[in-house]
Amino acid sequence: MARPKKKTDLMFLAEEQFVALMELVNTLTEEEQKTPFTFDEAFLSKKKEKHWRRDKNIRDVFIHLYEWHQLLLHWVKENQVGKEVSFLPSPYNWRTYGEMNEAFVEKHQVTSLEQAKDLLKQSHHEVMRVINSFTNEELFVKNQLSWTGNSTLGSYCISSTSSHYEWAIKKIKQHIKNKK
């Protein structure tokens, strides 16, 4: 499906990709789900994105998704009550958000895979409720919400859900491929 341009498509794709992610992970045994990623150096040398080295296992991927849900939920909640906050928390910005992602991984080193799954499932449902609370215009028409800047709320929602789930699926599929 193309990038969503209306609420119904956003909700459908976010849910579809979330289900696909969870079904993919559930094809693995519990032991396989906990197995560290083993991307070899030849593979990693071809990848420019830092996440290939950052995330060490499925838990780290789930935590990354959960924390980005939290960013979205906090941003929406605060701005809805009139407290203008940016999407990325201080001291991070769009040039330094990679450091924030690394901090998320470090923060959750004591979080178990099962806890990470539960956190992700819960936050996914919260995000879907929030998305559903907005109109199509609020989500996809520019300048509907003063706090979304030159973008739309829908684009932030897509980035925090379906696009991020697609990223996670690709990464976990690569992990599965490497195990074989």
Order of alpha helices (4+ residues) and beta strands (2+ residues): alpha-alpha-alpha-alpha-alpha-alpha-alpha-alpha-alpha-alpha
